[in-house]
Amino acid sequence: MYLLDTDSPENSKWDRTLTDFLNGGDVHYRLCQEVVLGIGGVTILRHLGYEDVTVFHINEGHASLDSL
């Protein structure tokens, strides 16, 4: 399991809060969390060497936001 954390000094103050609460906030906040999970998830897999993964489990739509 890998945990994605946006609380990093290079992120804006608001972006750093995106991983404070699971499924929290308004529609915009939730969409931003889905972007972090989808794009961030695929990006971390690529950096870990999983270049040929072509099938992704999509739960509630959040993982459909990817960088393929």
Long-range contacts (C-beta under 8 A, 24 or more apart in sequence): 2-44, 4-36, 4-37, 4-40, 4-41, 4-44, 6-36, 33-62, 34-61, 34-62, 34-65, 35-65, 37-62, 37-63, 37-65, 38-62, 38-63, 38-64, 38-65, 38-66, 39-65, 39-66, 39-67, 41-66, 42-66, 42-67, 42-68, 43-67
